[in-house]
Amino acid sequence: MEAQEQQNKSRVVKVDSVESWEFYVNQATNQGCPIVVHFTAAWCMPSVAMNHFFEELASAFPDVLFLTVDVDDVKEVATRMEVKAMPTFLLMREGNVVDKLVGANPEEIRKRIDGFVQSFRVYVA
């Protein structure tokens, strides 16, 4: 039973402060790890609806760091990253945004992340 609980543990990391944002982005950058960020808000139903899908993506792409940021909890990060609508998804490499997708479009998000991960593997190789 315990092993199953470990397996169900979320791979999506919730950013709850500017400090945790900087820590995770710096850590991923230092390790050469790509980052996908979901900017969300509890009151935004399309954003909330994407949470389960984002969890699935995190499981499908184990070499990527998946972060979620509630814009109401960490306004400074949302402002810094120029997030103006939810949901917004950012794909980041070396601390820089390389792609941005606004809106709840699962097929497009999966396609972009897949392309991003492929390009990252080529980029690193």
C-alpha positions as CSV (number, residue, x, y, z in Angstrom):
1,M,0.0,0.0,0.0
2,E,2.8,2.4,0.9
3,A,4.6,1.9,-2.5
4,Q,1.3,2.8,-4.3
5,E,1.1,6.0,-2.3
6,Q,4.6,6.9,-3.3
7,Q,3.7,6.2,-6.9
8,N,0.7,8.6,-6.6
9,K,2.8,11.4,-5.2
10,S,2.6,14.5,-7.4
11,R,5.5,15.3,-9.6
12,V,4.2,18.9,-9.9
13,V,5.9,21.3,-7.5
14,K,3.8,24.1,-6.0
15,V,5.7,27.4,-5.8
16,D,4.5,29.3,-2.8
17,S,6.9,32.2,-2.6
18,V,9.4,34.2,-4.6
19,E,12.2,32.4,-2.8
20,S,10.9,28.9,-3.8
21,W,10.5,30.1,-7.4
22,E,14.1,31.3,-7.5
23,F,15.3,28.1,-5.7
24,Y,13.6,25.7,-8.2
25,V,14.5,27.7,-11.3
26,N,18.2,28.0,-10.2
27,Q,18.3,24.3,-9.3
28,A,16.9,23.2,-12.6
29,T,19.2,25.6,-14.5
30,N,22.2,24.3,-12.7
31,Q,21.2,20.7,-13.5
32,G,20.4,21.5,-17.1
33,C,16.8,20.5,-16.5
34,P,14.0,22.0,-18.6
35,I,11.0,23.6,-16.8
36,V,7.3,23.8,-17.6
37,V,5.3,26.3,-15.5
38,H,1.5,26.4,-15.1
39,F,0.3,29.8,-13.9
40,T,-3.1,29.3,-12.4
41,A,-5.7,30.8,-10.1
42,A,-8.3,29.0,-7.8
43,W,-11.1,31.2,-9.2
44,C,-10.2,30.4,-12.9
45,M,-12.2,27.3,-13.9
46,P,-10.2,26.6,-17.1
47,S,-7.0,26.8,-15.0
48,V,-8.4,24.4,-12.4
49,A,-9.6,22.1,-15.1
50,M,-6.0,21.8,-16.4
51,N,-4.5,20.7,-13.1
52,H,-5.1,16.9,-13.7
53,F,-3.8,17.2,-17.2
54,F,-0.7,19.0,-15.9
55,E,-0.1,16.1,-13.5
56,E,-0.4,13.6,-16.3
57,L,2.2,15.6,-18.3
58,A,4.5,15.6,-15.3
59,S,4.3,11.8,-15.2
60,A,4.9,11.5,-18.9
61,F,8.0,13.7,-18.9
62,P,10.1,12.7,-15.9
63,D,13.2,14.6,-17.0
64,V,11.3,17.9,-16.8
65,L,10.6,20.0,-13.8
66,F,6.9,20.9,-13.6
67,L,6.0,23.9,-11.4
68,T,2.6,25.4,-10.6
69,V,2.2,29.0,-9.5
70,D,-1.1,30.4,-8.1
71,V,-1.0,34.0,-9.3
72,D,-2.9,35.2,-6.2
73,D,-0.4,33.6,-3.9
74,V,2.8,34.6,-5.7
75,K,1.9,37.8,-7.5
76,E,5.5,39.0,-7.8
77,V,6.5,36.0,-9.9
78,A,3.4,36.3,-12.1
79,T,4.2,40.0,-12.7
80,R,7.9,39.3,-13.3
81,M,7.0,36.6,-15.9
82,E,4.4,38.9,-17.5
83,V,1.5,36.6,-16.9
84,K,-1.7,38.5,-17.7
85,A,-4.2,35.7,-18.1
86,M,-4.8,32.2,-16.8
87,P,-4.0,29.5,-17.5
88,T,-0.6,30.5,-18.9
89,F,2.1,27.9,-19.5
90,L,5.8,28.8,-19.8
91,L,8.5,26.5,-21.2
92,M,11.9,27.5,-19.8
93,R,15.5,26.6,-20.5
94,E,18.4,28.0,-18.5
95,G,16.1,30.3,-16.6
96,N,14.7,31.9,-19.8
97,V,11.3,31.6,-21.3
98,V,11.5,29.8,-24.7
99,D,7.8,29.4,-25.3
100,K,4.5,30.7,-23.8
101,L,1.0,29.4,-24.3
102,V,-2.1,31.1,-22.9
103,G,-5.3,29.2,-22.5
104,A,-6.5,25.7,-21.8
105,N,-5.6,23.8,-24.9
106,P,-4.3,20.3,-23.8
107,E,-3.4,19.1,-27.3
108,E,-1.4,22.2,-28.1
109,I,0.3,22.1,-24.7
110,R,1.3,18.5,-25.1
111,K,2.6,19.1,-28.6
112,R,4.7,22.1,-27.5
113,I,6.1,20.3,-24.5
114,D,7.0,17.3,-26.6
115,G,8.8,19.5,-29.1
116,F,10.5,21.4,-26.3
117,V,11.8,18.2,-24.7
118,Q,13.0,16.9,-28.1
119,S,14.8,20.1,-28.8
120,F,16.3,20.1,-25.3
121,R,17.7,16.6,-25.9
122,V,19.3,17.8,-29.1
123,Y,20.5,21.0,-27.4
124,V,22.1,19.1,-24.6
125,A,23.7,16.4,-26.8
